[in-house]
Amino acid sequence: MSTFSTQFDADRAIRNAVAHQRLEGVEADPRTISELHRVAKGEIQFADVIRHLKQRIASGDFQKPA
């Protein structure tokens, strides 16, 4: 399989996962989606995305305004 095909498949998988979340009423934030695309490119590991999400949750990035 060519690199383009592999990258295309990875990007499509991310788009599908995000679409499924939307169908369930959950909206992924742009930063997380961007990081997932970086995983697909091999720039970072999936564990990095999880670590960043945990840090952002702990710092209150996902709290709704009062």
C-alpha positions in Angstrom: 0.0 0.0 0.0 1.3 3.4 -0.9 2.0 6.2 1.6 -0.8 8.3 0.1 -3.3 5.5 0.5 -2.2 4.8 4.1 -2.5 8.5 4.9 -5.9 8.8 3.2 -7.2 5.8 5.1 -6.0 7.2 8.4 -7.6 10.6 7.7 -10.8 8.9 6.7 -10.8 6.8 9.9 -10.4 10.0 11.9 -13.2 11.7 10.1 -15.4 8.7 10.6 -14.7 8.6 14.3 -15.5 12.3 14.7 -18.7 11.9 12.7 -19.8 9.0 15.0 -19.1 11.1 18.0 -21.3 13.9 16.6 -24.1 11.4 16.0 -23.9 10.5 19.7 -24.1 14.2 20.6 -20.4 14.6 21.4 -18.3 17.3 19.6 -14.6 16.7 19.5 -12.6 19.9 19.9 -10.4 21.2 17.0 -7.2 20.7 19.0 -7.9 17.1 19.6 -8.8 16.5 16.0 -5.6 18.2 14.9 -3.6 16.0 17.3 -5.3 12.8 15.9 -4.2 13.8 12.4 -0.7 14.2 13.7 -0.9 10.7 15.0 -2.0 9.5 11.6 1.1 11.2 10.1 3.4 9.5 12.6 4.4 12.8 14.2 3.2 11.9 17.7 1.9 8.8 19.5 -1.7 8.2 20.5 -0.6 8.1 24.1 0.5 11.8 23.6 -3.0 12.7 22.6 -4.4 11.0 25.7 -1.8 12.7 28.0 -2.6 16.1 26.5 -6.4 15.5 26.9 -5.9 14.6 30.6 -3.8 17.7 31.2 -6.4 19.9 29.5 -9.2 18.3 31.5 -7.2 18.8 34.7 -6.6 22.5 33.9 -10.3 23.1 33.2 -10.2 23.5 29.4 -13.5 21.6 29.0 -15.5 23.2 31.7 -18.7 25.0 30.5 -19.0 28.7 31.4 -21.3 29.4 34.3 
